[in-house]
Amino acid sequence: QVQLVESGGGLVQAGGSLRLSCAASGRTFSSYAMGWFRQAPGKEREFVAAINWSGGNTYYADCVKGRFTISRDNAKNTVYLQMNSLYAEVPAVYYCAAVPRITWRALTSVDEYDYWGPGTQVTVSS
């Protein structure tokens, strides 16, 4: 089992950058595939980015491709989401998610993950 805690959210101007972190507990973090999702008020949680256990494979939603980068540091039990060129949008809560998985497949559905953090709020002002 793994517990996840996100940090790094906040208020940023359009065009700016933020780096989100997700710290995981447990000794087997390196055997988990990780993902980032976001959810705006009144909307469904949507996929943002995914990364495999080693960091060697990544996958992005089309709307963030080229602007966001997912990465991980297994020695620190942490996964990151670097967000650049942020758009002014409705505020959203960003969640990290984990599932034990070694073989690579882009996991883009909420149902494919077993563990979730409480989320961190991101607000981009115009």
Phi, psi and chi 1 to 4 in degrees:
 res  aa     phi    psi   chi1   chi2   chi3   chi4
   1 GLN       -  149.8 -169.0  169.4   -2.0      -
   2 VAL  -135.2  144.0   64.1      -      -      -
   3 GLN  -113.5  139.5  -67.6 -176.4  -35.4      -
   4 LEU  -122.3  140.0  -53.3  172.0      -      -
   5 VAL  -138.0  120.4  178.3      -      -      -
   6 GLU   -88.4  154.7  -57.1   91.9  -21.6      -
   7 SER  -153.9  168.1   62.1      -      -      -
   8 GLY   102.7   -5.0      -      -      -      -
   9 GLY   -71.3  171.3      -      -      -      -
  10 GLY   161.3 -162.4      -      -      -      -
  11 LEU  -103.6  130.8  174.6   64.1      -      -
  12 VAL  -142.1  151.8   63.1      -      -      -
  13 GLN   -80.1  153.6  -73.2 -169.1  -32.8      -
  14 ALA   -56.0  137.1      -      -      -      -
  15 GLY    92.2  -12.6      -      -      -      -
  16 GLY   -84.8 -171.9      -      -      -      -
  17 SER  -132.4  153.6  -60.7      -      -      -
  18 LEU  -143.4  149.9  -84.9  178.4      -      -
  19 ARG  -120.9  119.5 -172.4  174.7   84.5  152.8
  20 LEU   -92.6  145.9  -54.3 -177.2      -      -
  21 SER  -123.6  150.6  -61.4      -      -      -
  22 CYS  -134.3  109.8  173.3      -      -      -
  23 ALA   -92.4  132.8      -      -      -      -
  24 ALA  -114.6  142.7      -      -      -      -
  25 SER   -92.4  166.4   65.1      -      -      -
  26 GLY    99.6  155.3      -      -      -      -
  27 ARG   -87.5  -11.9  -61.7 -178.9 -179.3  179.9
  28 THR  -108.0   26.9   59.4      -      -      -
  29 PHE   -53.9  -37.1  175.0   71.9      -      -
  30 SER   -67.9   -9.2   60.5      -      -      -
  31 SER   -98.7    8.3   64.8      -      -      -
  32 TYR  -106.7  136.3  -76.4   77.5      -      -
  33 ALA   -81.4  144.8      -      -      -      -
  34 MET  -125.0  154.1  -56.8  -65.6  -65.8      -
  35 GLY  -145.6  158.2      -      -      -      -
  36 TRP  -118.0  136.8  -76.1   97.0      -      -
  37 PHE  -130.6  166.1  -71.4   72.7      -      -
  38 ARG  -142.1  154.5   64.6 -173.8  179.7 -171.2
  39 GLN  -143.4  121.7 -172.4  169.7   20.4      -
  40 ALA   -92.2  157.3      -      -      -      -
  41 PRO   -55.8  130.7  -25.4   34.4      -      -
  42 GLY    78.3    2.9      -      -      -      -
  43 LYS  -118.4  163.5  -65.7 -168.1  174.2 -178.0
  44 GLU   -75.7  155.8  -68.3 -172.4   -5.2      -
  45 ARG   -69.2  131.2 -164.4  167.2  -62.7 -172.1
  46 GLU  -120.9  148.4   65.3  173.2   -1.4      -
  47 PHE   -69.4  141.4  169.1   75.7      -      -
  48 VAL  -118.1  -54.8  175.0      -      -      -
  49 ALA  -158.9  155.7      -      -      -      -
  50 ALA  -139.8  154.2      -      -      -      -
  51 ILE  -145.7  145.3 -169.3  166.4      -      -
  52 ASN   -84.4 -178.1   76.0  -34.5      -      -
  53 TRP   -61.6  -32.5   68.8  -86.4      -      -
  54 SER   -94.8  -16.6   68.5      -      -      -
  55 GLY    91.2   -0.5      -      -      -      -
  56 GLY   -80.0  -15.3      -      -      -      -
  57 ASN  -128.6  133.7  -65.9   95.7      -      -
  58 THR  -136.4  160.3   57.8      -      -      -
  59 TYR  -151.2  142.5 -173.7   77.8      -      -
  60 TYR  -130.3  150.9  -61.6   91.2      -      -
  61 ALA   -66.6  146.7      -      -      -      -
  62 ASP   -57.1  -34.4  -73.4  -17.2      -      -
  63 CYS   -71.6  -14.5   58.5      -      -      -
  64 VAL  -117.0   -6.1  -54.3      -      -      -
  65 LYS   -58.2  132.4 -157.6  171.7  -65.4 -177.0
  66 GLY    88.6  -13.3      -      -      -      -
  67 ARG  -115.3  -33.9  -60.2 -173.8  -63.2  121.5
  68 PHE  -107.6  148.8  -69.9   12.0      -      -
  69 THR  -134.6  125.5  -58.0      -      -      -
  70 ILE   -98.7  140.0 -172.3  171.5      -      -
  71 SER  -151.3  170.1   62.6      -      -      -
  72 ARG  -147.4  154.2   65.9 -170.3  -63.4  161.5
  73 ASP  -127.7  100.4 -175.6  -21.6      -      -
  74 ASN   -68.4  -25.1  -73.9  -17.2      -      -
  75 ALA   -68.1  -26.1      -      -      -      -
  76 LYS  -104.9    3.2  -64.3 -177.6  177.6  179.2
  77 ASN    52.9   43.9  -80.0   15.5      -      -
  78 THR  -136.2  139.7  -57.2      -      -      -
  79 VAL  -117.2  145.9   64.2      -      -      -
  80 TYR  -122.3  156.8  -56.2   98.0      -      -
  81 LEU  -134.7  104.7 -175.3   68.3      -      -
  82 GLN   -86.2  122.1  176.9   66.9   43.6      -
  83 MET  -116.9  115.8  -54.8 -172.9  -65.6      -
  84 ASN  -115.1  162.6  -61.9  -30.0      -      -
  85 SER    49.7   50.9  -57.5      -      -      -
  86 LEU   -68.6  140.8  -74.8  162.2      -      -
  87 TYR   -91.2  150.3  -60.6  152.5      -      -
  88 ALA   -73.7  111.8      -      -      -      -
  89 GLU  -138.4  174.8  -62.6  174.3  -50.4      -
  90 VAL   -61.0  135.8  175.0      -      -      -
  91 PRO   -53.7  145.3  -25.7   33.7      -      -
  92 ALA  -138.5  154.2      -      -      -      -
  93 VAL   -97.0  128.3  177.3      -      -      -
  94 TYR   -99.0  132.2  -80.0   70.8      -      -
  95 TYR  -119.7  141.4  -61.1   90.8      -      -
  96 CYS  -102.5  154.1   70.9      -      -      -
  97 ALA  -141.4  155.4      -      -      -      -
  98 ALA  -140.2  149.7      -      -      -      -
  99 VAL  -149.1  137.6   60.5      -      -      -
 100 PRO   -69.6  117.2   21.2  -28.3      -      -
 101 ARG  -165.2  132.0 -174.8  179.7 -180.0   93.9
 102 ILE  -103.3  -41.2  -64.3  -61.7      -      -
 103 THR   -74.4  144.4   56.3      -      -      -
 104 TRP   -85.8  130.8  167.4 -113.6      -      -
 105 ARG  -156.1  137.6 -179.3  171.7   65.3   84.5
 106 ALA   -67.4  113.7      -      -      -      -
 107 LEU   -98.0  106.7  -55.9  177.0      -      -
 108 THR  -114.2   -1.1   62.3      -      -      -
 109 SER  -104.4  142.9  170.5      -      -      -
 110 VAL   -55.8  -38.4  168.7      -      -      -
 111 ASP   -68.3  -14.2  -64.8  -22.0      -      -
 112 GLU   -86.3   -5.8  -66.7  176.2  -53.0      -
 113 TYR  -109.7  145.3  -68.9   86.3      -      -
 114 ASP   -98.8  -28.9  -66.4  -22.3      -      -
 115 TYR  -128.0  143.4  -56.3  100.1      -      -
 116 TRP  -135.7  147.2  -66.6   84.6      -      -
 117 GLY   -87.7  173.0      -      -      -      -
 118 PRO   -75.8  -14.7   27.6  -34.6      -      -
 119 GLY    97.1  159.4      -      -      -      -
 120 THR  -137.4  135.5 -174.6      -      -      -
 121 GLN   -80.4  135.6  177.2   90.1   28.9      -
 122 VAL  -124.4  126.2  173.0      -      -      -
 123 THR  -125.6  125.5  -57.8      -      -      -
 124 VAL  -112.9  117.7 -175.9      -      -      -
 125 SER   -95.8  152.3   63.8      -      -      -
 126 SER   -87.8      -   57.8      -      -      -
